[in-house]
Amino acid sequence: MACQSVAAVMDEQALLGLNPNADARYRQRAMAYFEQLKESQDAWEVCAEALAKGIYNDDHVKFFCFQVLEHQIRFRHAGLSAVQQLLIRETLMKWLQCQLMNAQPEKPFIRNKAAQVFALTFVMEYLSLWPKFFFDILSLVGLNPHGVDIYLRTLMAIDAEVVDRDILHLPDETRRNTLIKDGMREQCIPILVESWFQILQAYQQSHPELTCQCLEVVGAFVSWIDLNLIANDRFVNLLLSQMSVEELREEACDCLFEIINKGMDPVDKTKLVESLCRVLQSAGFFNVEQEEDVDFLAKFSRLVNGMGQSLVISWTKLAKSGNVKDAADTLQAVETKVPLLLQLLVHEDDDISANIVGFCYEYLHVLKQLPQLTDQQKTNVEAIMLAVMKKLTYDDEYNFENEGEDEAMFVEYRKQLKMLLDRLAQVSPELLLEAVRRVFTNTMQNWQTTQFMEVEVAVRLLYMLGEALPASHGAHFSGDTAKTSALQDMMRTLVSCGVSSYQHSSVSLEFFETVGRYDKFFLVEPQHIPTVLMAFLDNRGLRHNSPKVRSRVAYLFSRFIKTLHKHMNAFIEDILSRIQDLLELAPPDNGFLALLTSDDQLFMFEAAGVLIVNGESPVERKQALMRSLLLPLMDTFRLLLAKLAQETEEEGQAALADCLSHAVGFASRTSKAFSNKQTVKQCGCTEVYRDCLQTFLPALSCPVQRGALRSSVRSFLHRMIICMEEEVLPFIPSASEHMLKDCEAKDLQEFIPLISQITAKFKQVSPFLQQVFMPLVLAIFEVLARPAEENDQAAALEKQMLRRSYFTFIQTVTGSGMNEVMANQGAENIERVVFTIIQGAVDFPDPIAQKTCFIILSKLVELWGGKDGMVGFPDFIYKHIVPACFLAPLKPTFDLSDAQTVLTLSECALTLKMIHLKRGPEFIQFLQQEYLPSLQVSPEISQEVCQVLQQPDVKVLKNYIKAFFQRAKL
């Protein structure tokens, strides 16, 4: 071997850098040394000797040595000589022998790393070099606790390498792992199982931690070994006895769960579960209320859940196969578990309850499939309903003002209970409706003297019925009379009993959520609208002392108004005056804490807009109301914009820009009220929105905070294009001019959709488009040409997105029927633009952009490629477009297994088809005689290509072109 004196050979200075507290210089040296040892043919052998002889006491050095060994085995095993492979085996066994003699075990992190190295060696050598791996280890270890610990850790590491389904393996590794498992089943699994039994028996009192480790191993391996080796009286009785030992019971529970989860014949599975249940019941485990250890009960609940779900799976298989008797026996087995299920479901600890929800859900699914329910089954359904209703209730400790992890977990748990409630509704909607009605009515009669959590859950249940009992488009108040009258009665009670005044935020929220969910109730009984409107508008809703309630109510109020706007006519002006202060734009520096956030105010402005636009007042009144809504925004906007120009502090500038953006956003939001029936023009509001445009557009030339201001004004222009139609057009040229000055990639990327929207909507913008076309294109070219750091991924992505937007813009222009926009740009400019399209189709590996480029090229060929097309364009087709159609798919980056790329190839094929359509036989001749021979394509294939191009079926062409390029790339 290479080293006589290890101390002399190992770099002691480098080893000092392994200490976490070492300075950077030493740590760097240690890293370099690690790389050196990894890559060397034999230098790693010093680490092997250090481990075998126990030369170093420093834990970090030991760990380091195992890491070096791990690298050799994982990445270089096949290249090691037979002597070196033997050295690794001997090193591991010598190190293991040392462990048996040490008074103290190694630190857990070293034992885990050692187990990993043992497992890796096993994976590499078990099938060929070391078939006696387990025999050798067990012979050495015997029942020595230190040795058993390493043995068990190694088994768990082998599970991770060979069995664990959560780890992705390459096909070769999967095949190897299957061979390993087959070999183990044949040669050593019975010996391993016997060793586990011995360990479980020997150590349950003296070393409970080893027993727990061993139970974990059994649980991990049971999924793929012969179950009879474990599911027998001897083993199961041992596991059950450990269910009564405090330190072992949780692991024993988990182990039994894995045994139950094992896939097997349904009849055998039922027998296994039933025998296990009998023993557990006789041992007193079903007396849940007498058990105080909640951690154990959570595990036990998971075990019962596993048993229940296994029985349901067995019943489903047996019922499907027509095995009536065994199916009936299994269903009976399921039914006998329901009392235990209910005890666990209603347990005050939510973790215990949550662990049984799966079985409960599956049981209800079984009942749903039965032709009719027995009395006992109906009783079970009612008991589950009551349990769900009880468990939905908040407890005293829930912190509504500062929701943390516990609260988040309860919200998740509530979602699981909601699934049960939905399933209950499918099993027996009548029972559920009646149960909710009973709870709701009783609670509402005495809400003043009832605790908040009881009131909240009563209203919550009414809310949940909305999803549990299906109705098309929320039409809960038409159709089935039993359902509609029950829901109507409950809604009538909700809005008239005064519960909206309950002084707890959870009840307030639930009240408004329920009003929002059943807003169609008020179409049936509109007499309740004034009562509810007052609740929305006063300190129960929009002026509640909780910001969370106010925020949610703002959204729900907006929805309420939108649904019921036809019934609001009598209240419009009253509502607008009551919410006036909530519509004020809060300047950044007034120190006043607004009731609503700016996001909440968006909903208020939308609601105000809906009220004004949909009211029955004359046009003049609508105009006046809309002006009084928008004028304060415009006035404040002017003041703040002037202030922004004076502001020197960046923080102050940002706050002002934020406020200005909100003003524009609010004005924009009011326009959502207009529709095809109620347009801006019909409501007489054109002038006020024109005033808004004139007020907001100067912000585009503001030299500071350009990004935020441009973004908000651009969004407003998008809305105005939709609402004001051609009235907006006079504002577009100057707005565009400002937006194209000093712009970044993101500005341009967001500006292009605006121009595209105008192009698609208005044919009369052709002169403007001709004027703005080249400035926009040149601005894009300038931004794309800016140098960027090589590794700046954000900048690269921005450029890619801008490139895509640019191509989409050209596509919009060419496809809009305004052929003259590009045609009138002058030959040099046209050529420059079309070259960028060729470049986009071929040079950039971005299939989305490439697809757009081929669509453009096809369109240009259609427009300019015919006999009366643009002078010189046919020549361009042959010189540049045809080569693009062949060169792009031949690029190594053009991945024909990618779906997006295949779509690009289809557009490429359609471009060739369009060229043939426009140029006819001349194109075929060019391909056959000039272009394809230049690509070294044989005459036979050339002829084939040309024949396919000439036949009418485009699908045949697309398929052929794909096959052609697949062959070409082989």
N, C-alpha and C positions, 0 to 999 in steps of 0.2 A: 504493500500500500504506500501511497505517496508521502505520508507524514509519519515521522518518528516521534518528534516532540510537538504535540499540538499547540502548546502555549507559544512556541516559537513561530508556528506557521500561521495561526489566526492573528488578525490585525487587532491587537489589544486596544489601540487608540480608536479605531473605528467602532469597536464594541462599546466604548464609553458613550458614543452617540445614541445608543439604543435606549438609554435612560430618558424618560419623558422630560426630565428637568435639565437635560444637557443643553448647552448653547447651540446656536444654529450651525456653527462651523462643524462641530462634532456630529450633529445629526445628518448634515450633508454628507460627511465622510462615511457615516454608517450606511446611508442609502446607496452611495457609490459602491461600497464594499458588497452590499446585498446583491446589486446588479452583477458585480464581478463574479461572485460565487454561483449565481444562478446560471450565468452563461458559460462558465468554464466546464471543460470536459470532466475534470476530476477534482477541482478545488473544493466542491461541496462535500467531498469525503471527510474533510476535517470536521464538518458539522456532525456527520454521522458518528465519528469516533467520540466527539465531545459528548453526545447524547448517550452512547453505549457505555462510556466509562464514567459518566456523571462528573465531568471535570469542572463544570461551572455551577456555582450556586445562584448566580444572578438570574432571576426569573425572566428578565427581558432577553438575556442571551439564549436561554433554553428555548424560548418562544421563537427567537430569530432562527435558531438551528432547525426547528421543525418547519418553519416557513421555507427555508432553503430546500429542505428535503421534499416538502409538498410540491414545490415548483418542478423539481426533477421528475417526480412521479407523474404529475398531471400533464406536463408538456414535453418531457424528453424520455419517457420510459422506454419507448421502442428503440431509441438510439443507444441505450445503456448496454454495456457488455453483460454477459451472464454472470460474471464475477461481481460487477457493480449491483446487479439486481439482487444477488444473494446477500451482498453487503447490507442493502436496505432491509431485507427480511431479518437478518441477524441483529442489526441495530435495533429494530423495533422490539424484538423478543428480549434482547439484553436490557433495554430500557424498561420493559414491562417487568422483568425479573427484579430490577432494582426497586420498582414501586412496591413489590410484595414485602421487601425487607425494610423499607423506610418507615420510621415511626410516624411521621406526618405525611399526609398525601400532598401532592403538588397543588398549586392554586388552580381553581376551576378553569381559568382561561387557558392554562397549559394543558390540562387534561382534555379539554374540548378540542384543542388544536391537535393533540396526539391522536385522539379518536378519529379526527378527520383524516390524518395521514394513514392510520391503520385502514380506514374505510377505502381510501383511494387505492392503497396497495392491493386490498382485497378485490376491488373492481377490476384492476389491471391484471391480476395474477391468478384469481380463483379458478378460471376456466382452463388455465394451461399450466402455470408454474407452481401454484400453491393450493391444490385442491383440499389439503388438510388444514386450511387456515383455522377453522373453528376448533378442530380437534387439538391442534397445537396450543391454541390460546387457552382452551378449557383445561387441558392437561396441566398447563403451567399455573393457571390461576387457582384452580380448585374452588374453595370457598373463602379465599382470602379477601377481606372487604375492599382493600385498595385495588386489587386485581379485578374483582367483580365490578367495581365502579367503572374502570376503563373498558371492560368487556361490554357493559350496558351502554355506555356512551358511544362505543364503536358501532353497536347495533343500530342506534338511532342515526348515526352518521351514514351508515350503509342504507338505511331507509331513505334518507334525504338524497343520496346519490342514485339509488336504483329504483325506488318505488314512488316517492312523493309526486303526485300528479300536478301539483302547483308549479313544479319546475319544468320548464320547456327543455326537451332533449332533441338533438339531431336524430334523423332516422337511424344512423349507424349505432348511436348510443342506445336508442330504444330497442333495436334488435339485440344488442349485447346484453341489455338489462333483462330482456325476456329470457335469454339463454341462462343468465345467472340465476334467475328465480327458478327456472325449470331444474337446473342443476342442484340448487339448494333443496327444493322439494324432494328430489330423488335421494340426495346423499345425507343431508344433515338436519333438516327441519325437526324430525322427531328428537334428535339429540339436543337441539336448542330448546325445544319445548320442555324437555325433561330438566334442563339446567334452570329454566325459568321457575319451574315448579319448586325445585330444590331451594332456589334463592328466596322465593316468596315464603316458603315454609321456614327457612333457617333464620331469616333476618327480620321477621315482622315485629319482633319485640326489641332486639338489640340494635338494629340499624333501620329504622322506619324509612329514612330517606332513600336507602338502596331498594327497599321494597316498592316505594313509590316509583322509582326509576324503572324498575322491572315491570310494574303494571303498565307504565307508559309504553314500554317496548312491546308487551303483549298486545296492547291496543293498536299499535302501529302495524304489527305484522299480521294480525288476525284477518285483515282484508284479503290476503292473497295466499294464505296457507290452508291446509285441510282443517275445516272447522271442528271435526270430530276430535282432533288432538286437544282442543281447548274446551269445547262445549260438551264436557263429560262430567259425571258426578264428582270425580276427584277434584278436578280443576275448579268447577263452578262452586262447589261447597267451600273450597279454600277462599275464593273471591268473596263469597257471601259472608264468610266469617270475618273477612277484613272490612266488610261494610260496617261492622260494629266497632272497629278500632278507630278512635278519633283521628289519629295522624294519617290513616290509610284510606278512610272511607271515601274521600272525594276522588282519589285516583282509581279506587276500586270501581266506583260509579262510572267513571269515564271509560274504564276498561270494559265493563259490562255493556256500555252503550255501543262501543265499537263491535263487540260480538253480535249484538242485536242488529246492527246495521249491515252485517255481512249479507251479500246477495245469496239467496238459496231458494229451493222449492217452496211454494207458498204454504203447502200443508205442513212441511217440516218447520217452516218459520213460525207458524201459528203454535205448533206443539212446543217449540223452544221458548217462545214468549210466555205461553201459558204456564209452563213448568217453572220458569223464572219468577213469574208473578206469584204463583202459589207459595214459593219459598219466601219471597220478600214479604208477602202478606202475613204469613204465619210468624215471621220474625218481627212483625210489628211495624214495618216501615210504612205501611199505608196510613198509619195514625199520624197524619201530617201535623195536626194541631198540637200534638205533644212534643214536637221537635223544635228546639230553640235555635239550633245552628243554621242560620240562613244561608251560609256559603254551601253547606252540604245540601240543603234543600234545593238550592239553585241547580246543583249537579243532579240531584235525584229527579227534579222536574224535567231536566233535559233527558234523563234516562227514560222516564215514563213517556215523554214526547216521542222518543225514538221507538219505544215499544208500540205505542198507539199508531204511529205512522206506518210502521212495518206491518201491523195487522191490516190497516186500510189498504196497503199495496197488495197484500195477499188476497184480501176480499175482492179487490178490483180484478186481479188476474183470474181468480176462481170463477167470479161472476161472468167474466168475458168468455171463459172456456166452457161455460154451461155446467160446471160442477156444482149442482144445486146444494147437495148436502154439506159439503165442506165449506161452501160459501156461507151457508146459514150458520154453521158452527163458528166460523171466523167472525161473522157479524155479531154473533152472541158474545164472543170474546171481546170485541170492540165495546159493545154496550156495557159489559161489566166493569170496564175501566172508567166510565163516565163519572161515577161518584168521586173517584180519585182525581180525575181531570178537574172537576168543579172545585174541589178543595184547594188544588194548586192554583187554579185560575183566579180565585177570589183572595188568595193570600195577600196580606198587606204589603209584602215586599214585591215590588214591581218586577225585579229580575226573575224571581221564582215564577211569577205569573206569565211574564213574557216568554219564558222557555217552554211553556205548554201550549202557546197560541197555535203553533203549527198543527198539532194533533187535533185541537178544537176545530180549526178551519177544515181539516180533512174529514173529520167526523160529520160536520154540517154538509160537506160536499156529498158524502155517502147518503145522508138523509134526503138531499135534494133529488137523488136519482131513484129513490124508492117510490112505488106507485102511490102508497099512502102511509101515514105515520100511525104507529100504535099510540095508545094513551101514554105509555111510559116515555116514548120518544118525544111526544108533545111536551111532557113534563120536563124532559131534559132540555128541549129548546128554550122553554120559558126560564129554566134555571140559568142557562148560558146567557140569555138576555139580561136577566137581573144582575148576573156577575159582571157582564160588560158594562152595564149602566153604573154599577157601583165603582168599578175600576177606572171609569172615565173621569171620576171626580178628582179635582185638585186636592192636595193635602195642605195642611197649615203652613208647611215650610216652603212652599213654592214662592220664589222671589220674583214678583211681577215687574219690579222696577229695575232689577239688575239680573237678567237671566243668564245663568252660567251653565256649566256642563250638566249638572243634575237636571236642570230645567229642560235642557235640550234633549236629554235622554227620555224625559217624561213625554215630551212632544212626539218623539219617535215612537214611543210605546203606545201613545194615543192613536197614532196612524195604524198600528197593528190591530188595535181594538176596533178601529173604524172598518178594517177589512172584515172582521168578524161580524160587525153589525150589517155590512152589505151582504154578507153570505147568509145571515139570519133572514134578511129581507127576501132572499131568493127561496129559502126553505119555506117560510111562512109569513108573507107580507101582512096578513090580517093580524096574526099574533103580535108582530112587532109594532104595528100601528096602534093596536090597543094598549100594549104595554107602555109605549111612549106617551100616549094620550093620558093614561092613568097617572104616570109620574108627573107629567107636565101640568095637568089640571090641579092635582093636589098641591104642587109646589106654588103655582101662581096664586092659589087661593090664600096662601099664608106667606107670601114672599117677604113681607115686612119683618117677620119674626124668624125667617129661615137664614141659615148661614150662607155666605156668598157662594161657596163651592156647590151647594145643593141647587141654588138658583141658576148658576152658570151651567151646570150639567143638564138641567131641565130644558133650558133654552137651546143648548148645544144639541141635544137629542132631536129637537124639532128641526134644527138646521140640518143635521145629518140625514134626516129622512129624505131631504131633497135629492140626495145622490143615491140613497139606498133604494128608494122607490122610483123607478125610472119614469121620466116624462119627456116627451119630445119637445125640445126647445123650451124647457122650463114650464110647460103648460100643465102645472099641477092642479089647476082649478077648472079643468074640463075633463070630460070622460067619466071614468069609474066614480060613481056617486059616493060610495062608501068612503073612498080615499079622499075625494075632494071635500066632502062635507066635514070629515075629521080634521083635515089640514086647515080648512077655512075656519072652523070653530077655534082651533088652537091659535091661528094668526089673529083672529078677532080678539081673543083673550090677551094675547101678547101685547097688542097695541093699545088695548083699552084698560088693562089692569093696573097701569102705572109703574110696571117693573122697570121701565126705562129710567126711572129716578133712583134706582138702586145705587148706593154709594160704593161701588167697587168697579175698577176698570175692566176686569174680566167679564162682568155681567154687561156693562155698557157696550163693550166690543161685540159680544155675542148677540146682543139685541140688534145692533145695526147690521151685523153680518146676516142675520136671519131675515131682517126687513129687506136687505139687498137681494138675498137668494130668492125670496118669494115676492119680488116686486110686482109680479103679475096679479097677485091677490088684490092689489089696489085698483086694478082695471075692473075687477068684479065688484069690489066694495069701495068705490072712490070716496065715500063719506069719511073714511079714516085718514085721508091724505093730510088735512090740516094738522091733525094731532101729531102725526109722524114728522111733518115738516118742522113743527116747533121743536120736537126732540132733536132733529138734525141741527137746528140753528142756535139753540141755547146751550147752557152749560152741561147738558147731557151729551152733546155731540161736538160740534165745531169749536165750542168754548169750554170743553171739558178740561179739568186740571191736569190730565195726563197727555203729554205730547204724542204718545203712541196712539191713544184713542183719537185725538184730533186728526192725526195724519191719516189714519185708516178711514175715518168718517169723511174726510174730504173726497177721497176716491169713491166711497160708497154713495155719497151725496150726488156726485157727478153722474154715476150710473143710474141712480134713482130718477134724477131729472130727465136723463135721456130716454128712459123707458116710458115715463109717465108725462112727457112734455105736453101731450094733448089735454091733460087734466090740470095743467098748471096756469091756465090763462088768468084766472081770478087772483092769483098770488104773485104774478111776475114782479110787479113794481115793489111790492112789500118785501119779497125775498131779496131783490137787488139792493134795496136800502139797508136791509139787515146785514148783508154780507159786504157792504161797501168797504168797511175798514179792513176786511180780510183780503181785499183786492189791491191794497196799497203796496207800491213798490218800496220795500224798506231800504233806504240808502245805507251804505256800508258803515257810516261813521256816526249814526245817531244814538248808538248805545241802547236802543230800545229792542227788547227781545220780542220778535214777532211771534204771534200765536201759531202761524203755519210756516213751514219751510217753503222755499221757492218751488220745490217739486210738488208740494201739496197745492200751492197756489195755482199751478197749471190746471189742476182739476177744477178749481173754483172758476177760473176764467172760461174754461170749456163749458161748465154748467151755465154761467152767465150768458155766454154766447148762444147756447141752445135755447135758453128761456126767451131771449130777445128775438132770435130768428124764427122760432116756431110759434111765437105768440100770435094772437089774432088781431093785434093792433094795426092801425093803418101804417103805410110805408113811412110816412113822415115821423111817426112816433118811434118806429124801429130804428130809423136813421138817428134820431136824437138820442135814443138809449145807447146805441152802439158808440156814438160819438162820446157820450159822457163816460162810457166804459174805457175807451181807448185814449181820450184826450189827456188824462192824468199821466198815462204811460209816456205819451209823446213829450209832454212838458218836462217830466223828470228826466227823460232821455236826453233832451237838449242840454239841460243844466249839467247833468253828469258828464256828458261828452266834452263840454267846455272845461269842466273841472279836470277831466283826464288829461287834457292838453297841458294843463298847468302843473299837474302832479309830477314830482321828481322821484319820489321813493317807489321802488319796484313793487313793494307789498301793497302800497296804496293804489298803484296803477292796476294791479291784478284784481283787487277788491272792486274797484270801479268798473273794470271791464266785465267782471262777473255780473255785476248789477245791471249793466247795459245789456248784456246777453239775456238776462232774465226778462228785461222789458220787452225785447224783441220776441223772445219765446212765448211770453204771455199773449202778445198781440197775435202771434202766429196761431196759438191754441184756440183763440176765439173763432178763427176761420173754419175750424173743424165742424162747426155747427151747420155750415151751408151744405146743400145737397143739390141733386138735379132738379128737385121740385122747388127748393128755396135757394135760388142762386144769389150771389152778392148783388147783382144788378136788380133782381126782382125785389130785394129787400131795401134797395136804395142806399146800399152801403159802399158803393164803388168809391165815392169821393173820400170817405174817411180812411179807407185802406190805401188810397193814393197818397193821402196826407202822411200816413204811416211810412210808406215807401220813401217819400221825400225827407222825412225826419230821420229814417234809419240809414239811408244810403251814404250820407257824409261820413259815417263811421268807417267806411271802407278805406278812406284816405287818411285815417288816423295813423300817425307814425309809430305809436306804441301799442302793445297787446294786439297785434294784427291777427294772429291765429284765432283767438277767441271771438273777436268781433266779426271777422270775415265768415267764420263758421256759422254764427247765429244769423247774420244777414242773408247768407246763402240759403239757409234753411227757410227763412221767411220768403225769399224769392221763389223757391220751389212751391211753397203753399200758394203764393199769389198767382203763379202760372196756372195752377189748377183752378183757383177761385175766380180770378179777375179776367181770365182769358186774354184777348189781345190788348186789353187796357194796360197790361203790364209791359208790353213791348217797348214803349218809349224809354223805359228805365233801364233796359238791358244793355245797350251799348256802353253807357258811361260806367255802369256797374262792372261790366266785363273788363273795361279798360283798367279800372282800379284793381280788380282782382288779379290781373295779369302782371301787375307791377311787383318787383322784388318777391317773387313767390318761391316757396319750397315745394318739394315733391308732393307733400301731403296736400298743400293748397290746390295744386293743379289737379291732383287725383280727385279732389272733392268738387272742383269747378267743372270738370268735364261732364259729369252727369247732368248738371244744370243746362249746359249747352245742348247736350243730347236730348234732354226733355223738351227744350224749345224746338229743336230741329224736328223731333217726332210729332210735335203738336201743331206747329204753325208752318204752313207752306210759304206764307208771305215773308218769312224771315230770310229768304235766300240772299237778298242784298247785304243784310247785316252779317250773315254767315260768311259770305265771300270776303267781307271786310275783316272779320275777326279770325278767319281760318289760319292764315299764315302767322300772325302774331302769337296765336295760341300754340301752333305747331313749333314755332321757333323757341317759345318759352319752354316747351317740353324738351326740345333738343338740348337747350342750354342746361337745364337741370340734370338731364341724363348724362351729359358730358362732364359734369363736375366730378373731380377726382374724389375718391373715398378710400378710407383705410381698407386694406385687404381683408382684415378679419371683422370688419364692422357689418355684422349680419343684419342689424336693424336697417342700416342704410341700403344694403343690397336688396332687402325685402321691399323697402319703400320704392326703390327704382323698378323692381319687378312689377309691383302693383301699378305704378305710374305707366309703365310700358303697356300693361294690359288695358288700362283706362284709355290710353292714346289709341290703341288699335280698335277698341270698342267705339270710340268717337268716330274714327275713320269709317268703321262699319256702318254706324248710324247715318253718316253723311252720304255714303255711297248707296245705302239702301233706302234713303228717304224720298227718292224721286227727284232730288235737286242735283241733277248731274252737273249743272253749270257751276256749282260751288267749287268743285275741284278743277273742272275744265278751264275755268277763267283765272287760274292762279299763275299762268305763265309756264312755258315749257320747262324751264330750269327748276322751278319750285315743284311742279308735278313730278318730274323725274326724281327729285330729292325725296319726296314723300313716298313714291312708289318703291324706291330702293329700300326705304326703312321697312316697308311691308315685306319685301323679299327677304331682308335680313331677319325680320321677326319670324318668318316662316321657316328659315333654315338654321340660323346661327344660335338662337337662344333656346336652351333645352327647357322650354316651358310649354307643355302641350295645350294649356288653356289659351295662351297667347297665339301659339302656332295655328290652332284651329280657327281663331278669329281672322288671322292673316290669310289663310286659304279661302275663307268665305269672301274676304275683300277682293282677293285676286280673281276669284270666280266672277264676282260682280263687275269688276273692271273689264274683264274679258267680254262679259255680256254687253256692257255699255259701249266700249271703245274698240272691241276686237273684230267687229264685222266690217263689211265692205264700206259702209258710210261712217265708220268710227273715226277715232282720232288719228291724224296723220302720224305715221311712224310707230304707232302702237303695235301693229302685227310683228314688226321687227323686234320690239321689246319682248313680246310673248316668247318668240323663239330663242332669244338670247338669254332671257332671265327667268320667265315664269315657268317654262317647261323644265329647265334644269332644277328649279326649286322643288318641283313636284317629285323629282327623283332623288335629289341630293339630301333633302330633309329626312326622308325615311331611311336612307342609308347611313345616317349618322349613328355612331355607337350609343349616343344618349337617347335615341328614339326607341323606346321600349315597347315592343309590340305585345307584351303580356299585360301592359297597363291599359285599363279600360278607357281612360281619358285620351291616351295616345291613339288608340284604335279609332276614336271619334275624329281625331285630327286627320288620320289617314283617310277616313271616309270623305272628308272635305277636300282633301288632296285629290282623291279619285274624281270627285265632282268637278273640280277645276279642270282636270284633263278632259272630262266629258264636255264641259262648256267650250273649251278650246276647239274640240272636234266639231261641236255644233256650229261654231262661228267660222272656222277656217276650212272645214270639210276635208276633201282628199289631199289638199296641200299639206295639212298637218300630218296625215298618215304617212305621206311620202317623206316628210322631214324626219319623222321618227325612224322609219325603216332604213332610209338611205344615209342619214347623217347622225342623228343624236344617239340612238341606241347602239349602233356600231362603235361610237366613241366611248361608250361605257363597257365595251367588250362583251355585249350581249349577242348571243348566237343568232343567226338569221331565223332559225326555227322559233326561238322564243320571241324575237322581234315580231314575227308574223302573228304569233299567238296574241301578244299584247294588242296589236293593231286590230285583230279580229274582234277581241273582247270590247275594245273601245267603240267599235262600229255597231255592235248590236244594242237593241233598245233597253234591255233590262239593267237598271243601275245597280241592283243588288248583286247581280252576277259580277259586274265590274268591281264592286267593293271587295267581294270575297276573293276575286282573282288577284287584285292588287295586293291584298294582305298576304296571300300565299306567295306571290312573286317576290315581295321583299323579305319574307321569312326565308325563302330559298336563297336569295341573294346574300343574306347575312350569315349563312352557315359557314 
